[in-house]
Amino acid sequence: MTTQQETSYFVGVDLNTRKIRCLLLDAGGDICARSDLFTELYLGIEHIVSGISKALKEMLEGQNLAWAQVGGIGVALPYNVLNGKPCFCFDKWSGEELAVMIAEATGIPVRL
């Protein structure tokens, strides 16, 4: 059974066309660490996932935390509304595909 102490941190990822901002938050919503990197879409989705995973690893190490202490990752993605329906701005891959890849790379549940 997982205790509150073990999963008392969460990660927020803001992914847009120019940059990715990753925030490590405690259970109270206070920012413990921040990492900004360039999106570099032309390098592909694998590069973005790798960058997010690396940023998370560096933030956790900087706070002396383990991966198991992170209860989840929330990812904000740019969407447009087309004919009344949300449309993901990165047309080469889906938001769901990105969420699965981040979860596989980190072992942490991801929500869009």
DSSP file with accessible surface (Angstrom, degrees, kcal/mol):
  #  RESIDUE AA STRUCTURE BP1 BP2  ACC     N-H-->O    O-->H-N    N-H-->O    O-->H-N    TCO  KAPPA ALPHA  PHI   PSI    X-CA   Y-CA   Z-CA
    1    1 A M              0   0  226      0, 0.0     2,-0.4     0, 0.0     0, 0.0   0.000 360.0 360.0 360.0 137.7    0.0    0.0    0.0
    2    2 A T        -     0   0   87      3,-0.0     2,-0.2     4,-0.0     3,-0.0  -0.704 360.0-145.5 -88.7 134.2    1.3    3.5   -0.9
    3    3 A T     >  -     0   0   74     -2,-0.4     4,-1.3     1,-0.1     3,-0.3  -0.548  25.0-110.6 -95.2 164.7    1.3    6.1    1.8
    4    4 A Q  T  4 S+     0   0  135      1,-0.2     3,-0.3     2,-0.2    -1,-0.1   0.891 118.7  55.8 -58.4 -40.2    0.7    9.8    1.5
    5    5 A Q  T >4 S+     0   0  134      1,-0.2     3,-0.9     2,-0.2    -1,-0.2   0.886 103.9  54.2 -61.4 -38.0    4.4   10.5    2.3
    6    6 A E  T 34 S+     0   0   90     -3,-0.3    -1,-0.2     1,-0.3    -2,-0.2   0.821 119.7  30.0 -69.1 -33.2    5.4    8.3   -0.6
    7    7 A T  T 3< S+     0   0   38     -4,-1.3    -1,-0.3    -3,-0.3    64,-0.2  -0.296  77.4 124.3-121.5  49.9    3.3   10.1   -3.3
    8    8 A S    <   +     0   0   16     -3,-0.9    19,-1.1    62,-0.1     2,-0.3   0.243  59.8  72.6 -96.6  18.5    3.2   13.6   -2.0
    9    9 A Y  E     -Ab  26  70A  48     60,-1.7    62,-3.0    17,-0.2    63,-0.5  -0.942  55.8-172.9-130.8 152.6    4.6   15.2   -5.1
   10   10 A F  E     -Ab  25  72A  84     15,-2.7    15,-3.5    -2,-0.3     2,-0.4  -0.949  15.3-135.0-141.0 158.5    3.1   15.8   -8.6
   11   11 A V  E     -Ab  24  73A   6     61,-2.2    63,-2.8    -2,-0.3     2,-0.4  -0.956   9.6-162.8-120.4 134.6    4.5   17.1  -11.9
   12   12 A G  E     -Ab  23  74A  22     11,-2.4    11,-2.8    -2,-0.4     2,-0.5  -0.960   7.1-166.8-112.5 133.5    2.8   19.6  -14.2
   13   13 A V  E     -Ab  22  75A   5     61,-2.8    63,-3.3    -2,-0.4     2,-0.7  -0.987   6.8-165.6-123.5 123.1    4.0   19.8  -17.8
   14   14 A D  E     -Ab  21  76A  70      7,-2.8     7,-2.3    -2,-0.5     2,-0.6  -0.934  14.1-173.0-107.1 107.8    3.0   22.8  -20.1
   15   15 A L  E     +A   20   0A   0     61,-2.6     2,-0.2    -2,-0.7     5,-0.2  -0.904  14.7 153.3-106.9 120.9    3.9   21.8  -23.7
   16   16 A N        -     0   0   42      3,-2.1    23,-0.0    -2,-0.6    -2,-0.0  -0.769  58.6 -85.3-133.4-173.7    3.5   24.4  -26.4
   17   17 A T  S    S+     0   0   87     -2,-0.2    24,-0.4     1,-0.2    23,-0.2   0.720 122.1  30.1 -71.1 -17.7    5.0   25.0  -29.8
   18   18 A R  S    S+     0   0  202      1,-0.3    21,-1.5    21,-0.1     2,-0.3   0.774 123.1   8.1-108.8 -38.1    8.1   26.9  -28.4
   19   19 A K  E     - C   0  38A  69     19,-0.3    -3,-2.1    20,-0.1     2,-0.5  -0.956  51.6-137.2-145.5 164.2    8.9   25.5  -25.0
   20   20 A I  E     -AC  15  37A   1     17,-3.2    17,-2.3    -2,-0.3     2,-0.5  -0.995  18.5-164.6-121.7 125.9    8.1   22.9  -22.4
   21   21 A R  E     -AC  14  36A  72     -7,-2.3    -7,-2.8    -2,-0.5     2,-0.4  -0.964   4.2-168.4-112.7 125.2    7.8   23.9  -18.8
   22   22 A C  E     -AC  13  35A   1     13,-3.1    13,-2.4    -2,-0.5     2,-0.4  -0.948   3.3-170.4-112.6 132.2    8.0   21.2  -16.1
   23   23 A L  E     -AC  12  34A  38    -11,-2.8   -11,-2.4    -2,-0.4     2,-0.6  -0.980  14.9-150.5-123.8 135.3    7.0   21.9  -12.5
   24   24 A L  E     -AC  11  33A   0      9,-2.7     8,-3.5    -2,-0.4     9,-1.3  -0.924  25.5-172.1-101.1 121.3    7.5   19.7   -9.5
   25   25 A L  E     -AC  10  31A  43    -15,-3.5   -15,-2.7    -2,-0.6     6,-0.2  -0.907  17.8-134.5-118.0 144.2    4.8   20.5   -6.9
   26   26 A D  E >   -A    9   0A  46      4,-2.3     3,-2.2    -2,-0.4   -17,-0.2  -0.317  44.4 -89.3 -84.6 176.9    4.3   19.3   -3.4
   27   27 A A  T 3  S+     0   0   59    -19,-1.1   -18,-0.1     1,-0.3    -1,-0.1   0.774 128.1  57.2 -61.7 -22.9    0.9   18.1   -2.2
   28   28 A G  T 3  S-     0   0   67    -20,-0.2    -1,-0.3     2,-0.1   -19,-0.1   0.473 119.8-108.0 -85.5  -2.9    0.0   21.7   -1.1
   29   29 A G  S <  S+     0   0   47     -3,-2.2     2,-0.3     1,-0.3    -2,-0.1   0.513  70.8 143.5  89.2   5.6    0.6   23.0   -4.7
   30   30 A D        -     0   0  108      1,-0.1    -4,-2.3     2,-0.0     2,-0.5  -0.585  55.8-114.2 -79.6 140.4    3.8   24.8   -3.9
   31   31 A I  E     +C   25   0A  83     -2,-0.3    -6,-0.2    -6,-0.2     3,-0.1  -0.610  35.3 174.0 -76.5 122.8    6.5   24.7   -6.6
   32   32 A C  E     -     0   0A  34     -8,-3.5     2,-0.3    -2,-0.5    -7,-0.2   0.726  67.8  -0.5 -96.5 -32.5    9.5   22.8   -5.5
   33   33 A A  E     -C   24   0A  18     -9,-1.3    -9,-2.7     2,-0.0    -1,-0.4  -0.985  59.8-158.5-157.3 156.1   11.5   22.8   -8.8
   34   34 A R  E     -C   23   0A 130     -2,-0.3     2,-0.4   -11,-0.2   -11,-0.2  -0.992   5.0-174.6-140.1 145.4   11.1   24.1  -12.3
   35   35 A S  E     -C   22   0A  23    -13,-2.4   -13,-3.1    -2,-0.3     2,-0.4  -0.987   4.1-167.6-142.8 130.0   12.7   23.2  -15.6
   36   36 A D  E     +C   21   0A  79     -2,-0.4     2,-0.3   -15,-0.2   -15,-0.2  -0.957  14.1 165.9-116.7 136.4   12.3   24.9  -19.0
   37   37 A L  E     -C   20   0A  42    -17,-2.3   -17,-3.2    -2,-0.4     2,-0.2  -0.968  40.0 -97.3-143.2 160.0   13.4   23.4  -22.3
   38   38 A F  E     -C   19   0A 158     -2,-0.3   -19,-0.3   -19,-0.2   -20,-0.1  -0.554  26.2-137.0 -76.7 143.8   12.8   24.1  -26.0
   39   39 A T        -     0   0    1    -21,-1.5   -20,-0.1    -2,-0.2    -1,-0.1   0.919  22.2-171.7 -68.6 -45.8   10.2   22.0  -27.7
   40   40 A E    >   -     0   0   71    -22,-0.3     3,-2.1   -23,-0.2     4,-0.3   0.943   4.7-178.6  50.1  56.1   12.1   21.3  -30.9
   41   41 A L  G >  S+     0   0   58    -24,-0.4     3,-2.2     1,-0.3    -1,-0.1   0.824  71.8  70.0 -53.9 -34.1    9.2   19.7  -32.6
   42   42 A Y  G 3  S+     0   0  185      1,-0.3    -1,-0.3     2,-0.1    -2,-0.1   0.705  91.0  61.4 -62.4 -17.2   11.2   19.0  -35.7
   43   43 A L  G <  S-     0   0   83     -3,-2.1     4,-0.4     1,-0.2    -1,-0.3   0.535 111.7-119.5 -87.5  -6.4   13.2   16.3  -33.7
   44   44 A G    <>  -     0   0   21     -3,-2.2     4,-1.5    -4,-0.3     3,-0.4  -0.054  27.9 -65.4  96.3 168.5   10.0   14.3  -33.1
   45   45 A I  H  > S+     0   0    9      1,-0.2     4,-2.7     2,-0.2     5,-0.2   0.844 125.2  60.4 -64.7 -35.4    7.9   13.0  -30.3
   46   46 A E  H  > S+     0   0  124      1,-0.2     4,-2.5     2,-0.2    -1,-0.2   0.898 104.1  51.0 -61.6 -38.1   10.6   10.7  -28.9
   47   47 A H  H  > S+     0   0   70     -4,-0.4     4,-2.4    -3,-0.4    -1,-0.2   0.903 110.2  49.2 -65.2 -41.1   12.9   13.8  -28.4
   48   48 A I  H  X S+     0   0    2     -4,-1.5     4,-2.4     2,-0.2    -2,-0.2   0.938 112.2  47.5 -64.7 -45.9   10.1   15.6  -26.5
   49   49 A V  H  X S+     0   0   11     -4,-2.7     4,-2.7     1,-0.2     5,-0.2   0.925 112.1  50.3 -62.0 -42.9    9.4   12.6  -24.3
   50   50 A S  H  X S+     0   0   73     -4,-2.5     4,-2.7    -5,-0.2    -1,-0.2   0.912 110.3  50.2 -61.6 -42.2   13.1   12.1  -23.6
   51   51 A G  H  X S+     0   0   16     -4,-2.4     4,-2.6     2,-0.2    -2,-0.2   0.918 111.5  47.3 -64.0 -42.1   13.4   15.8  -22.7
   52   52 A I  H  X S+     0   0    3     -4,-2.4     4,-2.5     2,-0.2    -2,-0.2   0.935 113.5  48.4 -64.9 -44.4   10.5   15.7  -20.3
   53   53 A S  H  X S+     0   0   26     -4,-2.7     4,-2.5     1,-0.2    -2,-0.2   0.922 113.0  47.7 -61.9 -43.4   11.8   12.5  -18.6
   54   54 A K  H  X S+     0   0  130     -4,-2.7     4,-2.5     2,-0.2    -1,-0.2   0.916 111.2  50.7 -65.6 -42.6   15.3   14.0  -18.3
   55   55 A A  H  X S+     0   0    2     -4,-2.6     4,-2.4     1,-0.2    -2,-0.2   0.923 111.2  49.0 -61.6 -42.3   13.9   17.3  -16.8
   56   56 A L  H  X S+     0   0    2     -4,-2.5     4,-2.8     1,-0.2     5,-0.2   0.933 110.0  51.0 -63.3 -44.3   11.9   15.2  -14.3
   57   57 A K  H  X S+     0   0  100     -4,-2.5     4,-2.6     1,-0.2     5,-0.2   0.931 111.6  47.5 -58.6 -46.2   14.9   13.2  -13.3
   58   58 A E  H  X S+     0   0   98     -4,-2.5     4,-2.3     1,-0.2    -1,-0.2   0.897 112.1  49.7 -64.3 -39.7   17.0   16.3  -12.7
   59   59 A M  H  X S+     0   0   10     -4,-2.4     4,-1.2     2,-0.2    -2,-0.2   0.929 112.6  47.1 -65.5 -43.7   14.2   18.0  -10.7
   60   60 A L  H  <>S+     0   0    2     -4,-2.8     5,-2.8     1,-0.2     3,-0.5   0.929 113.0  48.1 -63.5 -45.3   13.8   14.9   -8.5
   61   61 A E  H ><5S+     0   0  116     -4,-2.6     3,-1.1     1,-0.2    -1,-0.2   0.899 108.7  55.0 -61.6 -40.0   17.6   14.5   -8.0
   62   62 A G  H 3<5S+     0   0   63     -4,-2.3    -1,-0.2     1,-0.3    -2,-0.2   0.779 113.9  40.8 -64.7 -25.5   17.8   18.2   -7.1
   63   63 A Q  T 3<5S-     0   0   87     -4,-1.2    -1,-0.3    -3,-0.5    -2,-0.2   0.324 112.7-117.9-102.4   3.6   15.2   17.7   -4.4
   64   64 A N  T < 5 +     0   0  153     -3,-1.1     2,-0.3    -4,-0.4    -3,-0.2   0.897  67.4 142.0  60.6  42.9   16.6   14.4   -3.2
   65   65 A L      < -     0   0   28     -5,-2.8     2,-0.3    -6,-0.1    -1,-0.2  -0.803  47.1-128.6-115.3 157.5   13.3   12.6   -4.1
   66   66 A A    >   -     0   0   50     -2,-0.3     3,-1.8   -60,-0.1     4,-0.2  -0.691  25.6-115.2-100.9 156.4   12.6    9.2   -5.7
   67   67 A W  G >  S+     0   0   90      1,-0.3     3,-2.0    -2,-0.3    -1,-0.1   0.863 114.3  64.3 -55.3 -37.5   10.4    8.5   -8.7
   68   68 A A  G 3  S+     0   0   75      1,-0.3    -1,-0.3    40,-0.0    39,-0.0   0.677  89.8  66.9 -64.5 -16.1    8.0    6.6   -6.4
   69   69 A Q  G <  S+     0   0   40     -3,-1.8   -60,-1.7   -62,-0.1     2,-0.6   0.533  81.9  88.9 -82.4  -5.2    7.2    9.8   -4.6
   70   70 A V  E <   -b    9   0A   8     -3,-2.0   -60,-0.2    -4,-0.2     3,-0.1  -0.841  57.8-169.0 -96.6 119.4    5.5   11.3   -7.6
   71   71 A G  E     -     0   0A  26    -62,-3.0     2,-0.3    -2,-0.6   -61,-0.2   0.698  61.7 -26.1 -82.5 -18.9    1.8   10.5   -7.7
   72   72 A G  E     -b   10   0A  14    -63,-0.5   -61,-2.2    36,-0.1     2,-0.4  -0.963  49.5-121.5 176.7 163.3    1.1   11.6  -11.2
   73   73 A I  E     -bd  11 110A   5     36,-2.4    38,-2.5    -2,-0.3     2,-0.5  -0.992  18.7-160.4-122.9 128.2    2.0   13.9  -14.2
   74   74 A G  E     -bd  12 111A  32    -63,-2.8   -61,-2.8    -2,-0.4     2,-0.5  -0.933   9.0-161.1-108.1 130.8   -0.5   16.3  -15.7
   75   75 A V  E     -b   13   0A   5     36,-2.9     2,-0.5    -2,-0.5   -61,-0.2  -0.961   5.9-157.0-118.0 124.1    0.2   17.5  -19.2
   76   76 A A  E     -b   14   0A  54    -63,-3.3   -61,-2.6    -2,-0.5    36,-0.0  -0.881  18.8-173.4 -97.3 125.5   -1.3   20.7  -20.7
   77   77 A L        -     0   0   24     -2,-0.5     2,-0.4   -63,-0.2   -61,-0.1  -0.897  29.2-105.0-119.9 150.0   -1.3   20.6  -24.5
   78   78 A P        +     0   0   32      0, 0.0    11,-2.0     0, 0.0     2,-0.4  -0.587  43.8 176.0 -76.6 125.9   -2.3   23.3  -27.1
   79   79 A Y  E     -E   88   0B  94     -2,-0.4     2,-0.3     9,-0.2     9,-0.2  -0.956  16.6-157.1-124.5 150.0   -5.7   22.6  -28.7
   80   80 A N  E     -E   87   0B 102      7,-2.7     7,-3.2    -2,-0.4     2,-0.6  -0.826  23.3-120.1-113.7 162.0   -7.7   24.6  -31.1
   81   81 A V  E     -E   86   0B 116     -2,-0.3     2,-0.5     5,-0.2     3,-0.1  -0.923  30.9-178.6-105.8 121.9  -11.5   24.3  -31.6
   82   82 A L  E >  S-E   85   0B 106      3,-3.1     3,-1.7    -2,-0.6    -2,-0.0  -0.984  72.3 -16.4-123.0 118.0  -12.4   23.2  -35.1
   83   83 A N  T 3  S-     0   0  156     -2,-0.5    -1,-0.2     1,-0.3    -2,-0.0   0.886 129.2 -53.1  54.7  39.2  -16.1   22.9  -35.9
   84   84 A G  T 3  S+     0   0   69      1,-0.2    -1,-0.3    -3,-0.1    -3,-0.0   0.517 120.3 102.2  79.8   4.2  -17.0   22.9  -32.2
   85   85 A K  E <  S-E   82   0B 153     -3,-1.7    -3,-3.1     2,-0.0    -1,-0.2  -0.941  78.2-105.8-122.3 144.2  -14.6   20.0  -31.4
   86   86 A P  E     -E   81   0B 102      0, 0.0     2,-0.4     0, 0.0    -5,-0.2  -0.393  34.3-166.0 -66.1 140.5  -11.1   20.1  -29.8
   87   87 A C  E     -E   80   0B  54     -7,-3.2    -7,-2.7    -2,-0.1     2,-0.1  -0.986  21.1-123.3-132.7 120.8   -8.3   19.6  -32.3
   88   88 A F  E     -E   79   0B  28     -2,-0.4    -9,-0.2    -9,-0.2     5,-0.0  -0.413  15.9-140.4 -65.7 132.7   -4.7   18.8  -31.1
   89   89 A C  S    S+     0   0   45    -11,-2.0     2,-1.1     1,-0.2    -1,-0.1   0.724  88.6  71.7 -71.7 -24.0   -2.2   21.4  -32.6
   90   90 A F    >   -     0   0   13    -12,-0.3     3,-1.2     1,-0.2    -1,-0.2  -0.776  66.4-173.7 -95.1  97.1    0.6   18.9  -33.3
   91   91 A D  T 3  S+     0   0  145     -2,-1.1    -1,-0.2     1,-0.2     3,-0.1   0.607  71.1  67.8 -74.2  -8.8   -1.0   17.1  -36.2
   92   92 A K  T 3  S+     0   0  185      1,-0.1     2,-0.3    -3,-0.1    -1,-0.2   0.687 111.8  15.8 -85.0 -16.4    1.7   14.4  -36.6
   93   93 A W  S <  S-     0   0   30     -3,-1.2     2,-0.2    -5,-0.0    -3,-0.1  -0.990  78.3-112.5-152.7 158.9    0.9   12.7  -33.3
   94   94 A S     >  -     0   0   46     -2,-0.3     4,-1.9     1,-0.1     5,-0.1  -0.557  21.3-122.6 -94.9 159.2   -1.9   12.5  -30.8
   95   95 A G  H  > S+     0   0    1      1,-0.2     4,-2.4     2,-0.2     5,-0.2   0.879 114.6  55.6 -62.9 -37.3   -2.0   13.8  -27.2
   96   96 A E  H  > S+     0   0  121      2,-0.2     4,-2.2     1,-0.2    -1,-0.2   0.898 105.1  52.1 -63.9 -40.4   -3.0   10.3  -26.1
   97   97 A E  H  > S+     0   0   83      2,-0.2     4,-2.3     1,-0.2    -1,-0.2   0.926 109.8  49.7 -60.8 -42.5    0.1    8.8  -27.8
   98   98 A L  H  X S+     0   0    0     -4,-1.9     4,-2.6     1,-0.2     5,-0.2   0.931 109.1  51.8 -62.5 -44.7    2.3   11.4  -25.9
   99   99 A A  H  X S+     0   0   14     -4,-2.4     4,-2.5     1,-0.2    -1,-0.2   0.922 110.3  48.2 -60.1 -44.0    0.7   10.5  -22.6
  100  100 A V  H  X S+     0   0   78     -4,-2.2     4,-2.5     1,-0.2    -1,-0.2   0.929 112.0  49.5 -63.0 -43.4    1.4    6.8  -23.1
  101  101 A M  H  X S+     0   0   39     -4,-2.3     4,-2.1     2,-0.2    -2,-0.2   0.902 111.7  47.7 -65.7 -40.1    5.0    7.4  -24.1
  102  102 A I  H  X S+     0   0    2     -4,-2.6     4,-2.1     2,-0.2     6,-0.3   0.933 112.0  50.5 -66.4 -42.2    5.7    9.7  -21.0
  103  103 A A  H  X S+     0   0   29     -4,-2.5     4,-2.8    -5,-0.2     5,-0.3   0.912 111.9  47.5 -61.7 -41.2    4.1    7.1  -18.7
  104  104 A E  H  < S+     0   0  150     -4,-2.5    -1,-0.2     1,-0.2    -2,-0.2   0.888 113.3  48.3 -66.9 -37.6    6.2    4.3  -20.2
  105  105 A A  H  < S+     0   0   52     -4,-2.1    -2,-0.2    -5,-0.2    -1,-0.2   0.823 126.3  25.7 -73.0 -29.9    9.4    6.5  -19.9
  106  106 A T  H  < S-     0   0   14     -4,-2.1    -2,-0.2     2,-0.2    -3,-0.2   0.657  91.6-129.9-109.3 -21.6    8.8    7.5  -16.3
  107  107 A G  S  < S+     0   0   69     -4,-2.8    -3,-0.1    -5,-0.3    -4,-0.1   0.664  71.3 119.3  75.8  16.9    6.6    4.8  -14.8
  108  108 A I  S    S-     0   0    7     -5,-0.3    -1,-0.3    -6,-0.3    -2,-0.2  -0.928  72.6-104.7-118.7 137.2    4.3    7.5  -13.5
  109  109 A P        -     0   0   73      0, 0.0   -36,-2.4     0, 0.0     2,-0.4  -0.308  37.8-155.1 -59.9 142.1    0.6    7.8  -14.5
  110  110 A V  E     -d   73   0A  11    -38,-0.2     2,-0.4   -11,-0.1   -36,-0.2  -0.963  12.2-172.5-124.9 138.5   -0.1   10.7  -16.9
  111  111 A R  E      d   74   0A 181    -38,-2.5   -36,-2.9    -2,-0.4   -39,-0.0  -0.979 360.0 360.0-128.0 141.6   -3.3   12.7  -17.5
  112  112 A L              0   0   88     -2,-0.4   -36,-0.2   -38,-0.2   -16,-0.0  -0.675 360.0 360.0 -92.7 360.0   -3.9   15.2  -20.3
